[in-house]
């Protein structure tokens, strides 16, 4: 479930970029449980990670951010919402740990 706190945090992140007019929706990346590496299509928006239950050793990289899950990940609270832009590459240490990644997608309006 997407909380108002999460949406407010994302709105503040967008405001720091000067983005005030945008479209928000939910983007789900469905994962094959037999694979460890995944790639998304590039897009013109920003993706904000909502899935927080990730195994240590997970790596999510995009054109704008690299996130590596280690033992410091668990106590981070709302700052677990990480921003990614462009194509995303995901690597899991072993297959079958996560079946879907959830993001809020923000697409700036021209």
C-alpha positions in Angstrom: 0.0 0.0 0.0 1.3 3.5 -0.9 1.2 5.8 2.1 0.6 9.5 2.1 4.0 9.9 3.8 5.6 8.2 0.8 3.8 10.4 -1.7 4.7 13.5 0.3 8.3 12.5 0.4 8.4 11.9 -3.4 6.7 15.3 -4.0 9.4 17.0 -1.9 12.1 15.2 -3.9 10.5 16.4 -7.2 10.2 20.0 -5.8 14.0 20.0 -5.1 14.4 19.5 -8.9 12.0 22.4 -9.6 9.4 19.9 -11.0 5.9 21.0 -9.9 3.7 19.7 -12.7 3.8 15.9 -13.1 1.8 12.7 -13.5 2.1 10.0 -10.8 1.2 6.3 -11.3 2.4 2.9 -10.0 4.9 0.9 -12.0 5.4 -2.8 -11.3 8.3 -4.7 -12.5 7.3 -8.4 -12.5 10.3 -10.7 -12.1 11.0 -14.2 -13.4 11.7 -16.3 -10.3 14.3 -18.3 -12.2 16.5 -15.3 -13.1 18.8 -13.0 -11.1 19.2 -10.1 -13.6 16.5 -7.8 -15.0 16.3 -4.7 -17.1 13.6 -2.2 -17.8 13.0 -0.1 -20.8 14.3 3.5 -20.6 11.7 6.1 -19.9 11.4 9.8 -19.5 10.2 9.8 -15.9 11.5 9.1 -12.5 10.9 5.8 -10.6 10.8 5.8 -6.8 11.3 2.4 -5.3 8.6 1.3 -2.9 9.6 -2.3 -2.4 11.7 -2.4 0.8 12.0 -6.1 1.6 15.1 -6.8 -0.5 17.7 -9.4 0.2 21.3 -8.3 1.0 23.4 -8.3 -2.1 20.6 -6.9 -4.3 21.9 -4.2 -6.7 19.6 -1.7 -8.5 21.3 0.7 -10.9 20.1 3.3 -13.3 21.4 6.2 -15.2 21.0 8.4 -12.1 21.5 6.1 -9.1 23.1 2.9 -7.8 21.6 1.1 -4.8 23.3 -1.8 -3.1 21.5 -3.5 -0.3 23.6 -4.2 2.8 23.1 -4.4 6.5 22.6 -0.6 6.8 19.4 -0.8 4.6 17.0 -2.1 7.2 16.9 0.9 9.6 16.6 3.6 6.9 12.9 4.3 7.2 11.4 6.6 4.6 14.7 7.2 2.9 14.4 3.7 1.5 12.5 5.4 -1.3 15.2 5.7 -3.8 15.0 7.7 -7.1 16.0 6.1 -10.4 15.9 7.6 -13.9 16.3 6.0 -17.3 16.8 2.3 -17.8 17.1 0.2 -14.6 19.2 -2.9 -14.2 18.5 -5.1 -11.2 20.7 -7.9 -9.8 19.7 -10.3 -7.1 22.2 -12.5 -5.3 20.0 -15.6 -5.9 16.8 -16.2 -7.9 13.3 -16.5 -6.4 13.7 -14.0 -3.5 11.6 -11.2 -4.9 8.8 -11.6 -7.4 7.9 -8.0 -8.1 9.4 -4.5 -7.6 7.0 -1.7 -7.0 7.7 1.9 -7.9 5.9 5.2 -8.1 6.6 6.7 -11.5 6.6 10.5 -11.9 6.4 11.8 -15.4 7.0 15.6 -15.7 4.5 17.4 -17.9 5.9 19.7 -20.6 
